[in-house]
Amino acid sequence: MTISRKKILMLALASIALLLWAYHFTRLEIELPATHVDGLLVCSPEYNSGPFGQSEQELAASFNIYNKQFQDSLAASANPDAKVMAAVVSNPFDNDSRIVELDDLVAAYPDNRLANLHFQNACVKNTSHPLCDEDGGAGNPN
């Protein structure tokens, strides 16, 4: 079986075209924007803005405002569970005011399971608090 000269010539030309295209493809240079350094994206607030074009600081400030409004609305609610969650959200574990607020809520709503659970949890985290004694907490006069 012989290959005709036309087929050999077509294969040779196709091979040359493929080699030239591959060489050109390897030599392409991509212009990267100024936010890239050595091909890596630079992560900084001025280049990576948040939603609506806000900076990181503006987002944190608006989050703090909404968080404060949320805590205030929980504390102002008539629902005892919301008041418990306001005490939990507004005070970290290591803060004594959390135990005092939860103790007041347990005294006001003794049958509220959520208040009792969070009060016990806070006492587990801070066993040295005087309200966490056997005789001292949940509105006990002792």
Secondary structure, DSSP 8 states (H G I E B T S, - for coil): ----HHHHHHHHHHHHHHHHHHHHHHT------TTEETTEE---TTTS--GGG--HHHHHHHHHHHHHHHHHHHHH-S-HHHHHHHHHHHS-TT-HHHHHHHHHHHHH-TT-HHHHHHHHHHHHH-TTSGGGSTTTSTT---
